[in-house]
Structures are given as C-alpha cells and as structure tokens.
Amino acid sequence: MLAYVGMAIAVAISALSLAVATISAALERRRTFGLLRLAGMPVARLRAMVATEAAVPLGSTLLASAGLGFLVAWILVTVLGNGLEFVWPDGRYWVTLLASAALAAAAVAGSFGVVRRSTEIESTRFE
C-alpha cells in the first residue's frame, strides 16, 4: 500500500509538471499560435496540436516504462526466483495506471484555456 501512496505522490507531481510545461510551451509560442489563428486555423486544431505534443511523449514513456518494468520483473523472477513464478499485477495496479493517465489528460486539458486566451484577436494584435 505504501508503494501506491508513493506512486500517487509521484503522479501528482508529474501531472503538475506536465501542466506547467504545456502552458509554458503554449505561452512561448503565443505569436506563432496567434498568427495561425489569424490565418484561419480553428482553436480546436490548436488544442489538438498541443494535446498531441503532450500525449505522444507521455504515452511512449508510459508504455516503455511499464513494458521494461514487466521485462525486468520477469527476468529477476525467472533467474533469481528460486521456485517463484511470475504473475500479473492485480486490478489495483491497472486502476492506478488508468487514473494516472486520466490525471495527465486533465493536466493537458487544463492548458487549453491558455491556448485560447493567448490566441485571441486582441492578444495577437499587440504582438
């Protein structure tokens, strides 16, 4: 149970970090996004672009870390196990993993307001 508490703390910190990084990237590219909006790009397309930029590294890191974790666990159990057998984690692990992904998605979705506000016509006019 202590591992789940530690994992929850790490996930909360990483979700906050993801939100800050996404917001700062959107603010850094305010002029580019504003010019794209002036050229006629819909806000939904900008949101999709920001979400993709955050989701691709997050998803690949999540899959790689979970896959490598299972691989290392399987190797350790089969080589050093002395009769132990490898079993898949219980449902709490999968629920925790899905909750972490949902929290990351909420962190990225929280940055969509900044994208919309920073690309409005009035904001872009002064750039």
RODO-2510 file (C-alpha; in nm, 4 decimals, decimal comma):
residues 127
     n   res          X          Y          Z
     1     m     0,0000     0,0000     0,0000
     2     l     0,2928     0,2304     0,0674
     3     a     0,4022     0,1871    -0,2942
     4     y     0,0623     0,3113    -0,4139
     5     v     0,0913     0,6196    -0,1906
     6     g     0,4369     0,6916    -0,3307
     7     m     0,3092     0,6379    -0,6813
     8     a     0,0180     0,8761    -0,6205
     9     i     0,2552     1,1466    -0,4968
    10     a     0,4865     1,0982    -0,7958
    11     v     0,1937     1,1058    -1,0382
    12     a     0,0541     1,4239    -0,8829
    13     i     0,3916     1,5964    -0,9091
    14     s     0,4421     1,4808    -1,2678
    15     a     0,0896     1,5901    -1,3687
    16     l     0,1564     1,9342    -1,2258
    17     s     0,4877     1,9447    -1,4082
    18     l     0,3181     1,8395    -1,7320
    19     a     0,0581     2,1137    -1,6949
    20     v     0,3244     2,3780    -1,6304
    21     a     0,5338     2,2595    -1,9251
    22     t     0,2340     2,2572    -2,1584
    23     i     0,1252     2,6048    -2,0506
    24     s     0,4759     2,7465    -2,0812
    25     a     0,5154     2,5925    -2,4289
    26     a     0,1860     2,7485    -2,5359
    27     l     0,2864     3,0882    -2,3966
    28     e     0,6261     3,0644    -2,5597
    29     r     0,4640     3,0094    -2,8973
    30     r     0,1961     3,2722    -2,8482
    31     r     0,2947     3,4643    -3,1576
    32     t     0,3043     3,1548    -3,3774
    33     f    -0,0302     3,0329    -3,2500
    34     g    -0,1774     3,3808    -3,2885
    35     l    -0,0626     3,4054    -3,6482
    36     l    -0,2055     3,0623    -3,7198
    37     r    -0,5365     3,1765    -3,5723
    38     l    -0,5286     3,4935    -3,7842
    39     a    -0,4701     3,2773    -4,0897
    40     g    -0,7890     3,0893    -4,0109
    41     m    -0,6860     2,7888    -3,8049
    42     p    -0,9618     2,6877    -3,5622
    43     v    -0,8886     2,6775    -3,1895
    44     a    -0,9858     2,3099    -3,1847
    45     r    -0,6966     2,2339    -3,4202
    46     l    -0,4531     2,4205    -3,1922
    47     r    -0,5860     2,2262    -2,8938
    48     a    -0,5360     1,9018    -3,0826
    49     m    -0,1816     2,0050    -3,1683
    50     v    -0,0988     2,0865    -2,8056
    51     a    -0,2613     1,7638    -2,6853
    52     t    -0,0674     1,5578    -2,9392
    53     e     0,2594     1,7238    -2,8398
    54     a     0,1953     1,6224    -2,4801
    55     a     0,0352     1,2814    -2,5403
    56     v     0,2925     1,1243    -2,7704
    57     p     0,5908     1,1534    -2,5314
    58     l     0,3694     1,0693    -2,2336
    59     g     0,2247     0,7591    -2,3966
    60     s     0,5555     0,6316    -2,5277
    61     t     0,7208     0,6838    -2,1904
    62     l     0,4335     0,5118    -2,0111
    63     l     0,4409     0,2107    -2,2429
    64     a     0,8197     0,1842    -2,2372
    65     s     0,8468     0,2109    -1,8592
    66     a     0,5640    -0,0372    -1,7942
    67     g     0,6964    -0,2810    -2,0539
    68     l     1,0538    -0,2622    -1,9312
    69     g     0,9324    -0,2966    -1,5722
    70     f     0,7499    -0,6178    -1,6578
    71     l     1,0514    -0,7457    -1,8514
    72     v     1,2908    -0,6793    -1,5628
    73     a     1,0491    -0,8355    -1,3145
    74     w     1,0122    -1,1441    -1,5327
    75     i     1,3904    -1,1784    -1,5714
    76     l     1,4507    -1,1364    -1,1984
    77     v     1,1797    -1,3840    -1,1025
    78     t     1,2883    -1,6474    -1,3516
    79     v     1,6619    -1,6129    -1,2894
    80     l     1,6750    -1,5370    -0,9173
    81     g     1,3315    -1,6576    -0,8096
    82     n     1,4228    -1,9970    -0,6613
    83     g     1,0881    -2,1503    -0,7458
    84     l     0,8828    -1,8301    -0,7568
    85     e     0,6563    -1,7700    -1,0520
    86     f     0,5718    -1,4518    -1,2380
    87     v     0,2095    -1,3356    -1,2033
    88     w     0,0407    -1,0299    -1,3462
    89     p    -0,0461    -0,7446    -1,1096
    90     d    -0,3876    -0,7260    -0,9520
    91     g    -0,6610    -0,4844    -1,0564
    92     r    -0,5406    -0,2032    -0,8324
    93     y    -0,2292    -0,1636    -1,0468
    94     w    -0,4320    -0,1230    -1,3661
    95     v    -0,6763     0,1166    -1,1976
    96     t    -0,3841     0,3227    -1,0694
    97     l    -0,2276     0,3264    -1,4149
    98     l    -0,5540     0,4404    -1,5763
    99     a    -0,6054     0,7044    -1,3062
   100     s    -0,2542     0,8347    -1,3741
   101     a    -0,3275     0,8606    -1,7459
   102     a    -0,6568     1,0377    -1,6727
   103     l    -0,4803     1,2844    -1,4434
   104     a    -0,2241     1,3559    -1,7152
   105     a    -0,5036     1,4109    -1,9674
   106     a    -0,6737     1,6501    -1,7239
   107     a    -0,3462     1,8382    -1,6795
   108     v    -0,3125     1,8846    -2,0552
   109     a    -0,6796     1,9796    -2,0890
   110     g    -0,6276     2,2442    -1,8208
   111     s    -0,3857     2,4223    -2,0508
   112     f    -0,6416     2,4648    -2,3286
   113     g    -0,7733     2,7857    -2,1730
   114     v    -0,4306     2,9448    -2,2011
   115     v    -0,4112     2,8466    -2,5675
   116     r    -0,7487     3,0054    -2,6363
   117     r    -0,6782     3,3258    -2,4404
   118     s    -0,3318     3,3741    -2,5846
   119     t    -0,4508     3,3373    -2,9451
   120     e    -0,7479     3,5713    -2,9391
   121     i    -0,7515     3,8523    -3,1926
   122     e    -0,6970     4,1178    -2,9261
   123     s    -0,3938     3,9346    -2,7865
   124     t    -0,2418     3,8780    -3,1267
   125     r    -0,2910     4,2353    -3,2380
   126     f    -0,0280     4,3572    -2,9911
   127     e     0,2303     4,1001    -3,0975
***
